Amino acid sequence: MQLIKKIQNFAFQNKLWEKGSKIVLGVSGGPDSVCLLDILYKLSKKYDFKLHIIHVNYNLRGRDSEKDEKFVRELGKKYGIATSCYSPSKKEYQGNLENNLRNIRYDYFEKIRKELGFNLIAVAHNQDDQAETVLMRIIRGTGLQGLAAMRAKNEPASTREDDRSSTRGGKIIRPLLDISRREILDYLKREKLKYRIDKSNASTKFQRNKIRHGLLPYLEKNFNPNIKKTLSEWSKVVADDYAFIEKSAEKLRKDFNKNKKFVFSADYFNGLCPAMQRQLLRIMHKNLKFECPAFVARVREANNLDLENKQIEEIIKVIKSTKSKDQKAKIGGLNILKKNGIVFLRIMNF
């Protein structure tokens, strides 16, 4: 079928899997994940996949949550695929709910992947999701890293903000990322596949839903009828540009990392191009923060593991300062000290 062929080509271009891959598949019961399950099941005969279904029941929608879990279990029986379900405790929902739900989900996916000895985690993000993510990050204020949004496959040691743990780098694949929601619904209708509808997706309580039901339709009607595709394709270009900057900055990191501490000349730093300066600060922040579990635990629920653009600019301002006296600042969980032309970066104590 045309859609399956399109997904196979996308997978080949992005090296999503190999023959014999063992894939943990996140299934909510909604249209996107049901489509992904059906397609990967059909492709499993050609690629010799081993699949395992995972479902997270947050118990936030009463009987509907119970019905979702039951539906997913029945899907597992229908396809003959083993299924694992998980219901988090209420105490795990403290803080930013939307961010916590995502963290809980991915942590459980990774836990099961390791227990089974599988090598990949497949999630059903599509082209529409990508467009929504790009707009969310533009509104929040982000740089190239954020505009690159979601990747077809997370790279090892990635600093992407959707990669909560470096242990998941290179293992999360998104086979539907180049597929629109309309194509997914058409496929489900054509194949006569049933799916569940999460009524909370219609609520404007979450920012993503406001963008999905308000901003994107407005942009489609008044500016660009293909805005979702445009944003998604633009994100791919930005991702390539960002990957080049990321790799180049990693090569320079040894000049700034002395005995596992970041101490460097302000003049050397100021002589670099702005893009390299920003990326080096992201790399330094990433390396320092994972040396401090308390710091990660504190900022994770706020979905603020990475430096924001304005914080990066504040740090650069301190480094570029021409004042003769010592410069001190606390920004983004970092202690910054500039003394006699030398910059010292440390993680804050929590």
PLY file of the C-alpha trace (Angstrom):
ply
format ascii 1.0
element vertex 350
property float x
property float y
property float z
element edge 349
property int vertex1
property int vertex2
end_header
0.00 0.00 0.00
1.06 3.57 -0.69
1.25 4.69 2.97
3.27 1.65 4.02
5.67 2.23 1.12
6.04 5.87 2.14
6.88 4.86 5.71
9.38 2.25 4.49
11.15 4.89 2.39
11.21 7.30 5.34
12.61 4.56 7.58
15.31 3.72 5.03
16.34 7.35 4.59
16.62 7.85 8.34
18.01 4.38 9.20
15.22 3.76 11.70
15.59 -0.02 11.89
17.40 -3.07 10.62
16.22 -6.56 9.82
15.56 -8.39 13.06
15.07 -5.24 15.14
13.34 -5.68 18.49
10.89 -2.85 18.96
8.95 -1.72 22.02
5.84 0.01 20.70
4.00 2.70 22.66
0.25 2.29 22.10
-2.30 4.62 23.67
-5.22 3.23 21.68
-5.62 6.47 19.72
-5.58 6.65 15.90
-1.86 7.40 15.53
-0.60 4.51 17.66
-3.14 2.05 16.23
-1.96 2.98 12.73
1.68 2.52 13.74
0.94 -0.84 15.37
-0.85 -2.16 12.30
1.88 -1.01 9.92
4.78 -2.33 12.00
2.95 -5.64 12.39
2.61 -5.91 8.61
6.25 -4.93 8.11
7.37 -7.44 10.75
6.94 -10.23 8.23
9.35 -8.54 5.81
11.89 -7.28 8.35
11.60 -10.05 10.94
10.68 -7.58 13.70
10.00 -8.67 17.24
7.36 -6.37 18.75
6.14 -5.69 22.28
3.23 -3.35 23.07
3.38 -0.93 25.97
0.48 1.11 27.37
0.52 3.66 30.20
-2.81 4.10 32.00
-2.66 7.39 33.92
-6.15 6.84 35.39
-6.96 10.50 34.80
-10.18 9.93 32.82
-12.01 7.42 34.99
-13.77 4.66 33.04
-12.39 5.99 29.76
-8.85 5.25 30.98
-9.92 1.72 31.93
-11.51 1.24 28.51
-8.33 2.47 26.80
-6.23 -0.11 28.63
-8.72 -2.87 27.88
-8.75 -1.86 24.21
-4.95 -1.99 23.99
-4.83 -5.40 25.68
-7.34 -6.65 23.11
-5.17 -5.26 20.32
-2.27 -7.27 21.71
-4.38 -10.43 21.54
-5.59 -9.58 18.03
-2.05 -9.18 16.69
-0.53 -11.89 18.89
1.87 -9.42 20.50
2.78 -9.48 24.21
1.54 -6.37 26.04
2.72 -4.54 29.16
0.53 -1.97 30.94
1.50 0.42 33.71
-0.53 2.63 36.05
1.58 5.30 37.81
0.85 6.31 41.40
-0.73 9.70 42.03
2.43 11.00 43.74
4.22 10.83 40.37
1.92 13.55 39.03
3.27 16.40 41.17
4.38 19.57 39.42
3.82 20.27 35.73
1.28 17.58 34.76
1.85 17.59 31.00
5.62 17.29 31.40
5.35 14.65 34.11
3.06 12.46 32.00
5.61 12.52 29.19
8.49 11.72 31.55
6.57 8.85 33.17
5.73 7.44 29.75
9.26 7.50 28.36
10.82 6.23 31.59
8.50 3.23 31.51
9.18 2.59 27.83
12.92 2.56 28.56
12.48 0.32 31.60
10.62 -2.32 29.59
13.03 -2.01 26.66
15.96 -2.81 28.93
14.16 -5.65 30.71
13.30 -7.31 27.39
16.68 -6.65 25.81
15.04 -4.81 22.91
16.92 -2.17 20.93
14.26 0.36 19.83
11.26 2.30 21.16
8.69 3.29 18.51
6.31 6.18 19.17
3.55 7.49 16.91
4.39 11.19 16.55
3.28 12.45 13.14
3.71 15.49 10.91
0.93 17.38 12.70
2.60 16.74 16.06
5.84 18.10 14.65
4.19 21.31 13.46
2.55 21.77 16.86
5.86 21.24 18.63
7.66 23.78 16.44
4.99 26.41 17.12
5.07 25.70 20.86
8.80 26.30 20.94
8.63 29.43 18.80
6.08 30.86 21.23
8.21 29.91 24.22
11.33 31.40 22.65
13.89 28.88 21.46
16.99 28.57 19.30
17.98 26.11 16.58
17.94 23.27 19.08
14.25 23.79 19.83
13.26 24.56 16.25
14.76 21.25 15.14
11.96 19.77 17.29
11.52 15.98 17.09
13.85 13.79 15.08
13.00 10.63 13.20
15.58 8.89 15.39
17.26 10.26 18.46
21.01 10.33 18.08
23.37 8.94 20.74
24.46 11.42 23.43
21.87 13.85 22.12
21.28 17.18 23.84
17.79 17.42 22.43
15.22 18.60 24.97
12.85 15.79 24.04
15.56 13.26 25.08
15.18 13.23 28.85
17.96 10.77 29.46
21.13 10.08 27.52
20.41 6.36 28.01
17.58 6.69 25.50
19.71 8.39 22.84
19.46 6.64 19.47
16.70 4.28 20.60
13.50 6.27 20.05
12.15 6.08 16.50
9.23 7.98 14.95
8.21 6.16 11.74
5.12 8.37 11.21
6.91 11.71 11.50
6.52 12.42 7.77
2.86 11.33 7.73
-0.05 13.74 8.24
-2.90 13.03 10.62
-5.26 13.06 7.64
-3.26 10.26 5.96
-3.42 8.27 9.20
-7.20 8.62 9.50
-7.66 7.71 5.84
-5.57 4.57 6.37
-7.57 3.54 9.43
-10.83 4.05 7.55
-9.60 2.11 4.54
-8.35 -0.78 6.70
-11.47 -0.62 8.90
-9.39 -0.34 12.06
-11.01 0.77 15.30
-9.36 3.21 17.70
-10.10 5.16 20.86
-10.68 8.90 21.09
-9.16 10.76 24.04
-11.73 13.46 24.83
-9.11 15.46 26.73
-7.42 16.20 23.38
-10.29 18.57 22.66
-9.69 20.52 25.88
-7.73 23.77 25.71
-6.30 23.17 29.18
-2.96 22.21 27.61
-1.03 24.62 25.40
-0.58 22.00 22.68
-4.36 21.69 22.31
-4.72 25.46 22.04
-2.26 25.39 19.16
-3.89 22.32 17.57
-7.45 23.61 17.68
-6.89 27.35 17.52
-3.60 28.64 16.13
-2.89 26.05 13.43
-6.39 26.19 11.88
-6.12 29.99 11.87
-2.76 29.87 10.09
-4.08 27.31 7.59
-7.11 29.45 6.77
-5.46 32.87 6.64
-1.81 32.32 5.70
-0.75 28.90 4.42
-3.07 25.91 3.82
0.00 23.66 3.97
1.44 25.20 7.16
1.82 21.84 8.94
3.91 20.38 6.13
5.87 23.63 5.82
6.74 23.70 9.53
7.65 20.03 9.56
9.96 20.30 6.53
11.51 23.50 7.89
12.24 21.65 11.12
14.20 19.01 9.17
16.40 21.68 7.58
17.00 23.32 10.95
17.86 19.90 12.44
20.58 19.39 9.81
22.04 22.85 10.46
21.93 22.31 14.20
23.60 18.89 13.89
26.57 20.52 12.12
26.93 23.16 14.85
26.52 20.50 17.55
29.29 18.29 16.17
31.61 21.25 15.63
31.10 22.46 19.20
31.75 18.96 20.59
35.17 19.02 18.91
35.98 22.29 20.71
34.74 21.12 24.10
38.15 19.75 25.18
39.55 23.30 25.03
37.07 24.33 27.75
36.94 21.22 29.92
39.86 21.05 32.37
39.87 18.15 34.84
36.12 17.72 34.48
35.61 21.42 35.22
34.82 24.20 32.81
37.49 26.87 33.09
38.39 28.91 30.03
39.69 32.19 28.67
37.03 34.82 28.05
39.04 36.16 25.10
39.15 32.73 23.45
35.42 32.28 23.94
34.62 35.77 22.64
36.64 35.06 19.50
34.25 32.28 18.47
31.20 32.85 16.27
27.92 33.43 18.19
26.44 30.07 17.09
29.46 28.21 18.49
29.35 30.22 21.73
25.72 29.30 22.34
26.21 25.62 21.58
29.30 25.35 23.78
27.34 26.79 26.69
24.59 24.21 26.10
27.19 21.43 26.09
28.84 22.70 29.27
25.48 23.01 30.99
24.50 19.50 29.91
27.73 17.98 31.24
27.56 19.83 34.54
23.89 19.18 35.25
24.18 15.38 35.00
26.95 15.47 37.62
24.34 16.78 40.05
21.31 14.46 40.44
19.65 16.93 42.82
19.75 19.60 40.13
18.22 17.29 37.53
15.48 16.21 39.94
14.61 19.82 40.77
14.34 21.19 37.25
13.03 18.11 35.46
9.42 18.45 36.56
9.50 22.04 35.32
10.66 20.77 31.91
13.64 23.10 32.15
16.61 20.77 31.85
18.13 22.89 29.09
19.25 26.50 29.04
16.76 28.88 27.48
17.90 31.38 24.87
17.60 34.34 27.20
19.70 32.53 29.83
22.41 31.80 27.26
22.49 35.46 26.25
22.77 36.50 29.91
25.78 34.20 30.39
27.43 35.53 27.23
26.87 39.07 28.50
28.77 38.21 31.69
31.63 36.63 29.74
31.86 39.65 27.41
31.74 42.21 30.21
34.62 44.72 30.11
34.27 45.69 33.78
37.52 45.40 35.70
35.97 43.90 38.83
35.06 40.22 39.14
31.77 39.25 37.50
29.44 36.84 39.30
26.03 35.50 38.29
23.62 32.63 38.89
21.83 31.66 35.69
19.99 28.48 34.70
21.32 26.53 37.67
24.91 27.62 37.01
27.31 29.67 39.10
29.31 31.88 36.72
32.48 33.65 37.80
34.73 35.75 35.59
38.01 36.69 37.25
41.10 38.17 35.58
39.82 37.19 32.15
39.18 33.57 33.17
35.64 32.13 33.31
34.62 29.45 35.83
31.37 27.53 35.37
29.96 25.44 38.23
26.61 23.82 38.91
24.63 25.42 41.74
24.21 23.46 44.98
20.67 22.28 45.77
0 1
1 2
2 3
3 4
4 5
5 6
6 7
7 8
8 9
9 10
10 11
11 12
12 13
13 14
14 15
15 16
16 17
17 18
18 19
19 20
20 21
21 22
22 23
23 24
24 25
25 26
26 27
27 28
28 29
29 30
30 31
31 32
32 33
33 34
34 35
35 36
36 37
37 38
38 39
39 40
40 41
41 42
42 43
43 44
44 45
45 46
46 47
47 48
48 49
49 50
50 51
51 52
52 53
53 54
54 55
55 56
56 57
57 58
58 59
59 60
60 61
61 62
62 63
63 64
64 65
65 66
66 67
67 68
68 69
69 70
70 71
71 72
72 73
73 74
74 75
75 76
76 77
77 78
78 79
79 80
80 81
81 82
82 83
83 84
84 85
85 86
86 87
87 88
88 89
89 90
90 91
91 92
92 93
93 94
94 95
95 96
96 97
97 98
98 99
99 100
100 101
101 102
102 103
103 104
104 105
105 106
106 107
107 108
108 109
109 110
110 111
111 112
112 113
113 114
114 115
115 116
116 117
117 118
118 119
119 120
120 121
121 122
122 123
123 124
124 125
125 126
126 127
127 128
128 129
129 130
130 131
131 132
132 133
133 134
134 135
135 136
136 137
137 138
138 139
139 140
140 141
141 142
142 143
143 144
144 145
145 146
146 147
147 148
148 149
149 150
150 151
151 152
152 153
153 154
154 155
155 156
156 157
157 158
158 159
159 160
160 161
161 162
162 163
163 164
164 165
165 166
166 167
167 168
168 169
169 170
170 171
171 172
172 173
173 174
174 175
175 176
176 177
177 178
178 179
179 180
180 181
181 182
182 183
183 184
184 185
185 186
186 187
187 188
188 189
189 190
190 191
191 192
192 193
193 194
194 195
195 196
196 197
197 198
198 199
199 200
200 201
201 202
202 203
203 204
204 205
205 206
206 207
207 208
208 209
209 210
210 211
211 212
212 213
213 214
214 215
215 216
216 217
217 218
218 219
219 220
220 221
221 222
222 223
223 224
224 225
225 226
226 227
227 228
228 229
229 230
230 231
231 232
232 233
233 234
234 235
235 236
236 237
237 238
238 239
239 240
240 241
241 242
242 243
243 244
244 245
245 246
246 247
247 248
248 249
249 250
250 251
251 252
252 253
253 254
254 255
255 256
256 257
257 258
258 259
259 260
260 261
261 262
262 263
263 264
264 265
265 266
266 267
267 268
268 269
269 270
270 271
271 272
272 273
273 274
274 275
275 276
276 277
277 278
278 279
279 280
280 281
281 282
282 283
283 284
284 285
285 286
286 287
287 288
288 289
289 290
290 291
291 292
292 293
293 294
294 295
295 296
296 297
297 298
298 299
299 300
300 301
301 302
302 303
303 304
304 305
305 306
306 307
307 308
308 309
309 310
310 311
311 312
312 313
313 314
314 315
315 316
316 317
317 318
318 319
319 320
320 321
321 322
322 323
323 324
324 325
325 326
326 327
327 328
328 329
329 330
330 331
331 332
332 333
333 334
334 335
335 336
336 337
337 338
338 339
339 340
340 341
341 342
342 343
343 344
344 345
345 346
346 347
347 348
348 349
